[in-house]
Amino acid sequence: MLKSFRAALALSVITLSAFATSSAFAEPLKVVASFTVIADFAKNVGGDRVNITTIVGPDGDAHVYEPSPADAVAMAKADVVLVNGLHFEGFLQRLIDASATKASIVTLTKGVTPIDFKPEFADADAAEGADTGGGKTVTDPHAFQSIANAKIYVKNIAEAFCTADATGCDSYKANAAAYATKLDVLEGEVKAAIQSIPEAKRVVITSHDAFGYFEHEYGLTFLAPQGVSTDSEPSAADVAKLVKQVKQDKATAIFIENITNPRLIEQISSESGIKVGGTLYSDALSGPDGPASTYIDMMHNNITQIKGAILGS
């Protein structure tokens, strides 16, 4: 009887130990995403195996964001930190230093072919001088505006999660593949919408030059007074130059961005006679109740707004 009790007790201890070990492995991976688009990609890849903290939240502007003490705490506790790179997050190095994080810092634009910012209004980017290579070019950091690039981000996230949590690797890869299929469908829809717009009408105005990769990939022309970053105000000469170009290029639609003050766009609308066509989501998703709470919703919203404003539908 005593031997049976001891055997049962030993079995219970082994079972509890095994349960504790499996629970430890089931602890979600602590992930910090620099902004909402990356957080959405990470959720799609990580599923319930990851716990995600987002630094720059919905409708937030990563170009001018100032980190909080809570951000430093989240970074310090993280297993993996996912960032855009290409100087998109001006606050990043300061936050890494302040948090003394030991997490892997994963740059998701690895493997992306970067493009240079269009030079029409480059003087508005004087504050970005450190990134200009002596004032000659500015690399456009908004690579996620190309759906083909978004798939590279997703692949990089899956690889980072596999490295940090090998037991979940099959799950991460399967999730990434399923999401990539959804992105393929999305890309087909965006291309079809662009094709429905006459070539002569594919010129639109936005607040800052966040859509260079979209333009490069899908064939719209975007004009913007603020250049590649929102951290400097355009001069009166920049605005006058843009209004003149708008009239020359026969821009057909003008849009407010969710991350910027609408005043400048309203001024250009007034001076050019082009009606504001709606809001585009550029550097951040909307809140959960908004029209762009996921990357796929953001792309759907933007192309629907653009097509509707140009074609009047």
Helices and strands as residue ranges (DSSP letters): H 2-26, E 29-35, H 36-46, G 47-49, E 50-56, H 69-77, E 80-83, H 92-99, E 104-107, G 119-131, G 143-145, H 147-164, G 166-168, H 169-195, G 199-201, E 203-205, H 212-218, E 221-223, H 236-249, E 253-257, H 263-272, E 276-280, H 295-311
